[in-house]
Amino acid sequence: MDTTTLLSQKIKEAVEKLYNVKLETVVIEVPENEQFGDFSTNVALTITKQLKKVPFDIASELAMELSSYDMKSFAKVEAIRPGFINFKLSKNYLLSNMCTILQEKDSYGSSKIGGGRNVIVEYSQPNPNKPMHIGHSLNNFLGSSLAQIMEFMGYKVLKANYMNDWGTHIVKSMLMYKKYGNGAEPNEKSDHFVGKFYVMYEQELEKNKELADELADMFRKMESLDPEVLELWKKITNWVYTGWEQTYRDENVKFDTWFYQHDYRESGKEVVAAALEKGIAEKDPTGAVIARLEKYGIPDKVLLRSDGTSIYSTQDLQLAKDNYEKYHFDKRLYVVDARQSDYFKQIFKITEILGFEFANKLHHVAYGFVSLPEGKVSSRKGTTVNADEVFRRLCELERGEITGSVKGAAGSDETIRRVALAAYRYALLKVDPAQDIIFNYEKVTKFDGNTGPYILYTYARANSVMEKAGYMDETLEEFKWNSVELDAKEEALLRILTRFGAVVENACNSFSPNFIANYIYDVAQKFNSFYSACPILDAPTPDKKMLRLVLTKAASQVIKNGLALLVIDVVEKM
């Protein structure tokens, strides 16, 4: 039983014993100020009206009762005004947890709360008509991190990419290639080659408005499965997919399966029929089928065009239905930017009204915009900062940073690649997904402050100390922990290491990797503060040296585990 579960259980027992009140839930929090202990509860404040007693008096009585319980994990239980109860972990627990970290290693902090239940995480979803941009990178990083976190929490995860590969957005590149490509093969990264034709369409349309008619005509041919147009469609999209392979490798992004919109082009008709039958949808004068959602405070949604063809929303509904029938998912996450929030409210409400049993299992993980200090970017205008260029520039900057900032650093291409990707991923994942991000190259590549390179360097520093000391795990069993007193910096580091599992669970439940990112930054800060104040190799006694080495190993393991959940590879030497 983990510490917070134990606390919750004991608090419920104490409340029932003292006041004959049964609580369903108890909120346990980690105080921001370490002086208030390791855990805190406001349970006294939540039952004060029911008991008609002063909150502090309730907290005091509960603290006294809990102090009498057999909870060896805690050294102190204290009531604080106006009605909080704070808990401080014991020295034995802190040292025992340190040993647990070294025993569990890469699995420390993991859980079985997922119970092997199926989760689909759908992310990336770029349009196959151009290279990915920095916003896609945020999507890639967020989705792949959530998948990793949920696997760590015991879920069975399917990582899915859904291609919006059918529509006029694809035809724009196709039309321009047909008119001006002269049958040429790509002479550069193939997704960039296609992307230039996509930008060209918007530029040419300003000169010639009749181009829109040509676009519509080509799309009609594609809808009617014209062989020549389909051949061009396959060529264009395959060039993009080939180019993306390198981008995904650079970003360490992988998928278990790909779904394609064109496979659902004729799908969804049964969903539409059910909506019509249940009266939540109706045909308008043009023959289009409209889901009437305004009475739920949501805009109406078109489900079928007037010509009888399905649209993106219809296809999404059918895909979710098919996925549930095949995978029986417990959760299906759609990692899509915040601009689509209304769209997902419509889709989710339709599944609810239709009575689909998976309706409450669908979740939109919305995220904000990424811009540069000079302003926003646009794919159609050709001012997008593409992901390949971002990564290339980060590699260049990190080569300079490693040479200039880290004495004797191993500046191999692989080290630079890992540090650059850590800078990229961490900068985008440390922010609450709902917030917009201003991406600053100079800041994210530094080896100080809240950055990926700073955390990687901290890990490498810890590794270096253990290597110099000839540290081996076997010595752990021979050491008598209870005989060693703890310095303030040692205790502070030990305390923060106990919180990793709770942080990961919170990140999993809230779909927010930023909790893990900022936690490992705090661990790195605590470690560097400990490292500066507490000599390790030159510790005053052999016991102190061993304690500090093991603590160094434990801290580096937690940092490694946290980075792994952000899909960031560590650098052993730097």
C-alpha positions in Angstrom: 0.0 0.0 0.0 1.5 3.4 -1.0 1.8 6.2 1.5 -1.1 8.4 0.4 -3.5 5.4 0.2 -2.4 4.4 3.8 -3.0 8.0 5.0 -6.4 8.2 3.4 -7.5 4.9 4.9 -6.2 5.9 8.4 -7.9 9.3 8.2 -11.2 7.7 7.3 -10.9 5.4 10.3 -10.1 8.2 12.6 -13.0 10.4 11.4 -15.4 7.5 11.8 -14.1 6.5 15.2 -14.2 10.1 16.7 -17.3 11.5 14.9 -19.2 8.5 13.5 -18.9 10.0 10.0 -18.0 7.9 7.0 -16.0 9.6 4.3 -15.9 8.4 0.7 -12.8 10.4 -0.2 -10.0 12.2 1.5 -7.9 14.8 -0.3 -4.1 14.3 0.4 -1.8 17.0 -1.0 1.9 17.8 -1.0 2.5 21.2 0.6 4.5 23.6 -1.6 6.4 24.8 1.5 8.5 21.9 2.8 8.3 23.3 6.3 4.7 22.1 6.4 5.8 18.4 6.0 5.4 15.9 3.3 1.7 15.5 3.1 -1.3 17.6 4.2 -5.1 17.1 4.4 -7.9 19.6 4.8 -10.4 17.0 6.0 -11.2 19.0 9.1 -12.3 22.0 7.0 -14.6 19.7 4.9 -16.5 18.3 7.9 -16.6 21.4 10.1 -20.2 22.4 9.1 -21.4 18.8 9.5 -19.9 18.6 13.0 -20.6 22.2 14.0 -17.1 22.5 15.5 -14.1 24.8 15.0 -11.9 23.3 12.2 -8.7 23.6 14.2 -10.3 21.7 17.1 -11.2 18.9 14.7 -7.8 18.9 13.2 -6.2 18.8 16.7 -8.3 15.8 17.8 -7.7 13.9 14.5 -3.9 14.6 14.8 -3.8 13.2 18.3 -5.8 10.1 17.2 -3.7 9.5 14.2 -0.5 9.9 16.2 -1.6 6.8 18.2 -2.0 4.7 15.1 0.7 2.3 13.9 2.0 4.4 11.1 5.8 3.9 11.2 6.2 5.9 8.0 5.5 9.1 9.8 7.6 10.9 12.4 5.1 13.7 13.1 1.4 14.4 12.8 0.5 18.0 13.5 -2.6 20.2 13.4 -2.1 23.7 11.7 -4.5 26.6 11.7 -7.1 27.1 10.4 -7.7 23.4 10.1 -5.0 21.4 8.3 -3.2 18.3 9.4 0.4 17.9 8.2 2.4 14.7 8.1 6.2 14.4 8.2 7.8 11.2 7.0 10.2 9.4 9.3 13.9 9.0 8.7 13.5 5.3 8.5 10.9 5.7 5.7 13.1 8.1 3.8 16.0 5.7 3.9 13.8 2.7 3.2 12.4 4.4 0.1 16.0 5.2 -1.1 16.7 1.5 -1.0 13.4 0.8 -2.8 14.5 3.0 -5.6 17.8 1.1 -6.1 16.0 -2.2 -5.9 13.2 -1.3 -8.4 15.4 0.8 -10.7 13.6 1.6 -14.0 10.2 0.5 -12.6 10.4 2.7 -9.5 7.3 4.9 -9.4 5.3 2.6 -11.7 1.9 1.3 -10.7 -0.7 -1.3 -11.7 -3.7 1.1 -11.4 -4.3 0.7 -15.1 -5.0 -2.9 -14.5 -4.1 -3.9 -18.1 -7.1 -1.9 -19.4 -6.8 -0.8 -23.1 -6.1 2.8 -23.9 -5.8 4.4 -27.4 -3.7 7.5 -27.6 -4.2 9.1 -31.0 -1.6 11.8 -31.7 0.4 13.6 -34.4 -2.3 13.6 -37.2 -0.4 15.9 -39.6 -2.0 16.6 -43.0 0.1 14.7 -45.6 0.6 17.6 -47.9 3.6 19.4 -46.3 6.4 18.9 -43.6 5.5 19.0 -40.0 5.9 22.2 -38.1 6.8 23.1 -34.5 3.1 22.7 -33.4 3.1 19.2 -34.7 6.2 18.6 -32.5 4.3 19.6 -29.4 1.5 17.1 -30.4 4.1 14.4 -31.1 5.8 15.0 -27.8 2.6 15.2 -25.7 1.1 12.1 -27.2 4.1 9.9 -27.0 4.8 11.0 -23.4 1.2 10.3 -22.4 1.4 6.9 -23.9 4.6 6.2 -22.0 3.1 7.5 -18.7 0.0 5.4 -19.1 2.0 2.2 -19.9 4.1 3.0 -16.7 0.8 3.1 -14.8 -0.3 -0.3 -15.9 -2.5 0.4 -19.0 -2.1 -1.4 -22.3 -1.6 1.4 -24.7 -2.1 1.5 -28.5 -0.3 4.5 -30.0 -2.2 5.6 -33.1 -1.7 8.1 -35.9 -4.7 9.2 -37.9 -4.1 10.6 -41.4 -6.4 13.3 -42.7 -5.4 12.2 -46.2 -8.6 13.0 -48.1 -9.8 16.5 -49.0 -9.1 19.7 -50.8 -6.1 20.4 -48.6 -4.4 17.4 -50.3 -5.7 18.4 -53.7 -4.0 21.8 -53.4 -0.6 20.2 -53.6 -1.7 17.8 -56.2 -3.1 20.5 -58.5 0.0 22.6 -58.3 2.3 19.7 -58.9 0.3 18.7 -62.0 0.4 22.2 -63.3 3.9 23.2 -62.5 5.8 20.1 -61.3 6.7 18.9 -64.8 6.8 15.3 -63.5 9.8 16.0 -61.4 11.0 13.8 -58.6 11.9 15.3 -55.2 15.4 16.8 -55.1 15.2 17.5 -51.4 13.5 15.9 -48.4 10.3 14.8 -50.0 7.7 16.2 -47.6 9.4 19.7 -48.1 9.2 19.2 -51.8 5.4 18.6 -51.6 4.9 21.4 -49.1 6.2 24.0 -51.6 3.4 23.1 -54.0 0.9 23.5 -51.1 2.2 27.0 -50.4 2.2 27.7 -54.1 -1.5 27.2 -54.3 -2.3 30.0 -51.9 0.1 32.3 -53.8 -1.3 31.5 -57.2 -4.9 31.8 -56.0 -4.3 35.5 -55.2 -3.4 36.0 -58.9 -6.1 33.7 -60.4 -9.4 33.2 -58.5 -10.5 30.6 -61.1 -7.9 28.2 -59.6 -10.6 27.5 -56.9 -12.8 26.0 -59.7 -9.9 23.8 -60.9 -9.4 22.6 -57.3 -13.1 21.7 -56.9 -13.0 19.9 -60.2 -10.0 17.8 -59.2 -11.5 17.0 -55.9 -14.7 15.8 -57.6 -12.7 13.5 -59.7 -10.9 12.2 -56.7 -14.2 11.6 -55.0 -15.4 9.6 -58.0 -12.1 7.6 -57.9 -10.7 8.8 -61.2 -7.7 6.5 -61.8 -5.4 9.3 -62.9 -6.2 11.6 -60.0 -5.9 8.7 -57.5 -2.4 7.8 -58.9 -1.3 11.4 -58.3 -2.8 11.3 -54.8 -0.8 8.2 -54.0 2.4 9.7 -55.3 2.0 13.0 -53.4 1.0 11.4 -50.0 3.7 8.7 -50.3 6.3 11.4 -50.8 5.1 13.1 -47.6 5.1 9.9 -45.6 8.7 9.1 -46.7 9.8 12.5 -45.6 8.1 12.2 -42.3 10.0 9.0 -41.5 13.1 11.0 -40.8 11.2 13.6 -38.7 9.7 10.9 -36.5 13.1 9.3 -36.1 14.7 12.6 -35.0 11.9 13.2 -32.5 11.9 9.6 -31.2 8.2 9.3 -32.0 6.7 5.8 -32.8 3.2 4.4 -33.5 1.7 1.0 -33.2 -0.9 1.6 -35.9 -2.0 4.2 -38.5 -5.6 5.0 -39.4 -6.4 6.7 -42.7 -9.3 8.9 -43.5 -9.7 7.5 -47.0 -10.5 4.1 -45.5 -13.6 5.8 -43.9 -14.6 7.8 -46.9 -17.9 5.8 -47.3 -18.2 5.0 -43.6 -20.4 6.4 -40.9 -23.6 6.0 -42.8 -25.0 3.7 -40.1 -24.2 6.3 -37.4 -26.0 8.9 -39.5 -29.0 6.6 -39.9 -29.1 6.0 -36.1 -29.0 9.8 -35.5 -31.9 10.3 -37.9 -33.9 7.5 -36.3 -33.4 8.8 -32.8 -34.4 12.3 -33.9 -31.2 14.0 -32.9 -30.4 14.7 -36.6 -32.6 15.8 -39.5 -32.2 16.7 -43.1 -32.1 20.3 -44.1 -33.7 21.6 -47.4 -30.5 20.8 -49.3 -30.5 17.2 -48.2 -27.6 17.6 -45.7 -28.0 15.7 -42.4 -27.6 18.0 -39.4 -27.2 16.9 -35.8 -29.3 19.3 -33.7 -27.2 20.1 -30.6 -28.1 23.7 -29.8 -30.4 22.7 -27.0 -27.3 21.3 -25.3 -25.5 24.6 -25.6 -23.4 23.2 -28.5 -23.5 24.4 -32.2 -25.3 22.1 -34.6 -23.1 19.7 -36.6 -23.2 18.5 -40.2 -23.0 14.7 -40.4 -23.6 14.2 -44.1 -23.2 16.5 -47.1 -26.2 17.3 -49.3 -24.7 15.0 -52.0 -24.7 12.1 -49.5 -20.9 12.0 -48.9 -19.6 11.7 -45.3 -17.3 14.3 -43.7 -14.6 14.3 -41.1 -17.0 14.2 -38.2 -18.9 11.3 -39.6 -15.7 9.4 -40.2 -14.4 10.2 -36.6 -17.6 8.8 -35.2 -17.3 5.6 -37.2 -13.6 5.3 -36.3 -14.3 5.5 -32.6 -17.1 2.9 -33.0 -14.8 0.6 -34.9 -12.0 1.1 -32.4 -14.3 0.2 -29.5 -15.6 -2.9 -31.2 -12.0 -4.1 -31.9 -10.0 -2.9 -28.9 -12.7 -2.4 -26.2 -10.8 0.6 -24.9 -11.2 2.0 -21.4 -10.0 5.4 -22.7 -9.5 7.0 -26.0 -7.4 10.1 -26.0 -7.5 12.6 -28.9 -4.4 14.8 -28.7 -5.5 17.7 -30.8 -5.0 21.5 -30.4 -7.4 23.6 -28.5 -9.0 25.1 -31.6 -10.9 21.8 -32.0 -12.4 21.9 -28.5 -15.9 22.7 -29.8 -15.6 20.0 -32.5 -14.9 17.4 -29.9 -17.7 18.6 -27.7 -20.0 18.0 -30.6 -18.6 14.5 -31.4 -18.7 13.4 -27.7 -22.2 14.7 -27.2 -23.5 12.8 -30.3 -22.0 9.6 -29.0 -23.6 10.2 -25.7 -27.1 10.9 -27.2 -26.8 7.9 -29.4 -26.2 5.7 -26.3 -22.8 4.4 -27.3 -21.3 2.7 -24.3 -17.9 4.2 -25.0 -19.2 7.8 -24.9 -17.7 8.6 -21.5 -14.4 7.0 -22.4 -13.5 9.7 -25.0 -11.1 12.5 -23.9 -9.9 15.5 -25.8 -6.3 16.4 -24.7 -6.2 20.0 -25.8 -3.0 22.0 -26.1 -2.1 25.6 -26.9 -0.2 27.3 -29.6 3.5 27.4 -30.1 5.0 30.6 -31.5 8.4 32.2 -31.7 9.3 35.5 -29.9 8.7 37.3 -33.2 5.1 36.0 -33.5 2.8 33.3 -34.8 3.4 31.1 -37.8 1.2 30.0 -40.7 1.4 26.9 -43.0 -0.7 28.5 -45.8 1.4 31.6 -45.9 4.6 29.6 -46.0 5.9 31.2 -42.7 5.8 28.0 -40.7 8.8 27.0 -38.7 9.1 23.4 -39.7 10.1 20.8 -37.2 13.2 19.7 -39.2 14.6 23.2 -39.2 14.0 23.5 -35.4 15.8 20.3 -34.7 18.7 21.2 -37.0 19.1 24.5 -35.4 18.9 23.1 -31.9 21.7 20.6 -32.8 23.9 23.5 -33.9 23.3 25.5 -30.8 23.8 22.5 -28.5 27.1 21.8 -30.2 28.2 25.3 -29.2 26.7 25.1 -25.7 28.4 21.7 -24.9 31.8 23.0 -26.2 31.5 26.3 -24.3 29.6 25.4 -21.1 30.6 21.8 -20.2 34.3 21.3 -19.4 35.7 18.2 -21.2 32.3 17.3 -22.5 31.8 14.3 -24.8 30.6 16.2 -27.9 29.8 13.2 -30.1 27.0 13.5 -32.7 24.9 11.2 -30.7 25.4 13.2 -27.5 24.5 16.4 -29.4 21.4 14.8 -30.9 20.2 13.6 -27.5 20.8 17.0 -25.8 19.1 18.8 -28.7 16.1 16.6 -28.5 16.0 16.9 -24.7 16.0 20.7 -25.2 13.1 20.5 -27.7 10.9 18.0 -25.9 11.4 19.4 -22.4 10.8 23.0 -23.4 7.4 22.0 -24.9 6.4 19.5 -22.2 7.3 21.5 -19.1 4.3 23.8 -19.8 0.7 23.0 -18.9 -0.7 21.7 -22.2 -3.6 24.2 -22.1 -1.2 27.2 -22.2 0.4 28.8 -25.2 4.2 28.5 -25.6 6.7 31.0 -26.8 9.7 28.9 -28.0 13.0 30.7 -27.5 16.0 28.8 -29.0 18.6 30.6 -26.9 16.8 29.9 -23.6 15.9 26.2 -24.1 19.4 25.1 -25.0 21.1 26.5 -21.9 22.7 24.3 -19.3 21.2 26.3 -16.5 17.6 27.0 -15.5 14.6 24.9 -16.1 15.8 23.2 -19.3 16.3 19.7 -20.7 20.1 20.1 -21.0 20.4 21.2 -17.4 18.6 18.0 -16.3 20.7 15.8 -18.6 23.9 17.4 -17.3 22.7 16.8 -13.7 22.2 13.1 -14.5 25.6 12.9 -16.1 27.2 14.6 -13.2 25.8 12.1 -10.8 27.0 9.3 -13.0 30.5 10.7 -13.0 30.6 10.8 -9.2 29.6 7.2 -8.9 32.1 6.1 -11.6 34.9 7.9 -9.8 33.9 6.2 -6.5 33.7 2.8 -8.1 30.1 2.5 -6.8 28.5 -1.0 -7.1 24.9 -1.9 -6.1 26.1 -4.9 -4.1 27.5 -2.7 -1.3 23.9 -1.5 -0.5 23.1 -4.7 1.4 26.1 -4.3 3.7 25.3 -0.8 5.0 23.5 -0.1 8.3 21.3 2.9 7.4 19.9 3.6 10.9 23.4 4.5 12.2 23.8 7.6 10.0 22.4 11.0 10.8 21.0 13.1 8.0 22.2 16.6 7.0 19.5 19.1 5.9 20.4 18.8 2.2 20.5 15.0 2.3 17.0 14.9 4.0 15.6 17.4 1.5 16.7 15.3 -1.4 15.4 12.1 0.2 12.0 13.7 0.8 11.5 14.8 -2.8 12.4 11.4 -4.1 9.5 9.8 -2.2 7.0 11.9 -4.2 7.8 10.5 -7.7 5.0 7.9 -7.8 2.3 10.4 -6.7 3.5 12.9 -9.3 3.4 10.3 -12.1 -0.1 9.2 -11.1 -1.3 12.8 -11.1 0.2 13.3 -14.6 -1.5 10.2 -15.8 -4.9 11.1 -14.4 -4.8 14.7 -15.6 -3.1 13.9 -19.0 -0.4 16.5 -18.0 3.3 15.5 -18.5 4.3 18.9 -17.2 3.9 17.7 -13.6 6.7 15.2 -14.3 8.9 17.6 -16.2 8.8 20.2 -13.4 9.2 17.6 -10.7 12.5 16.2 -12.2 13.7 19.8 -12.5 13.1 20.1 -8.7 14.9 16.9 -8.1 17.8 18.1 -10.2 17.9 21.4 -8.2 17.8 19.5 -4.9 20.6 17.2 -6.1 22.9 20.0 -7.2 22.3 21.8 -3.9 23.2 18.6 -2.0 26.2 18.1 -4.3 27.5 21.5 -3.6 27.0 21.4 0.2 27.8 17.7 1.0 31.2 16.3 -0.2 30.7 12.9 -1.6 34.1 11.4 -2.5 35.6 13.3 0.4 32.9 12.7 3.0 33.9 12.9 6.6 33.3 9.2 7.4 33.0 6.0 5.3 29.4 5.7 6.3 28.6 9.2 5.1 30.4 8.5 1.9 28.3 5.4 1.3 25.1 7.2 2.2 25.8 10.0 -0.2 26.8 7.7 -3.0 23.6 5.7 -2.6 21.6 8.9 -2.4 23.3 10.1 -5.6 22.5 6.8 -7.3 18.8 7.0 -6.2 18.5 10.6 -7.4 20.0 9.8 -10.8 17.6 6.8 -11.1 14.5 9.0 -10.4 15.7 11.6 -12.9 16.3 8.9 -15.5 12.8 7.4 -14.9 11.2 10.8 -15.1 13.0 11.7 -18.4 12.0 8.3 -19.8 8.3 9.2 -19.3 8.9 12.4 -21.3 10.6 10.0 -23.9 14.0 11.7 -23.4 17.1 9.5 -23.5 19.7 10.2 -20.9 23.4 11.0 -21.6 25.7 8.9 -19.4 28.7 11.2 -19.9 29.0 14.8 -20.8 
